[in-house]
Amino acid sequence: MKKESICRAEQMTAGYQGPAVIHEVSFDIRSGEILGILGPNGAGKSTIIRTLTGLLPLEKGSVLLAGRDRKNLKEKEQARILAVVPQSINTFFSYTVRQMVEMGRYPLLGPLNPLKSDDIRIIEKSMKTADVHDLSDRTVDQLSGGELQRVLLARALAQDTPLILLDEPTSHQDLRHQILMFNTIREQCRHHGKGVLCILHDMNLAAEYCDRLILLHHGRIVASGTPEEIIRNDVIRPLYGQEIDVRLNPHSGAPMIVFNRKQSNNSPLENQP
């Protein structure tokens, strides 16, 4: 059964007031699936999220959200379709954790409308799911990087959109919370039909949790497919300059990289266009 496309990028090209950083990138994000984006540092991964959300203007191409051209959507309309979990935020104001999560409900409320009982229930559930309920009265400028990431996840869950974009959501998480984070994301896909795009560096996490992967290099998609098609030595080595040894996870059957420091090398990345 073909899954519905919630977001479609067509020939997406964008940059930062200079040469384009991503070039003619096309993909779709489907309901009930996690799409992972991998690539070396500077490949343009975070630029994709900034372009999908409109923080960066398109130089070429288009972005469709729920079948509508993003440029024709008002800010509040877009906020009802997609939620973003960034790597971090600037905490200029001392909002409490609860206040930060409550912000996820604002796109669904009318001007100056107070939170209703259903909103409060969703906020409470989102904080518990993201394991930040015990932090609810602390201010966000007092949190560790990992705690703040989980608060941002809780805010996205409270927003209750069909599409969630995550930029390296486990970069500050300990092992327990990495697993919690991805189990939560997978549950949102499998049981609530959400589509998720997730930028990752950890290939083992990507192979374990993502349904499809995109491999990005110099702002272009150089490979896409299932984890089994992407997490392979002949695909990974040209981009990262490292030999990898791929085994199967004995519990899940997903591909898993086993590192061998004796086989690793420090050769530069191949100069691919």
Beta strands, then each sheet from edge to edge (+ up, - down):
strand 1: 5-15
strand 2: 20-30
strand 3: 34-38
strand 4: 60-65
strand 5: 68-69
strand 6: 82-85
strand 7: 163-167
strand 8: 195-199
strand 9: 212-217
strand 10: 220-225
strand 11: 245-248
strand 12: 255-258
sheet 1: 2+ 1- 4+ 5-
sheet 2: 6+ 7+ 8+ 3+ 9+ 10-
sheet 3: 11+ 12-
end
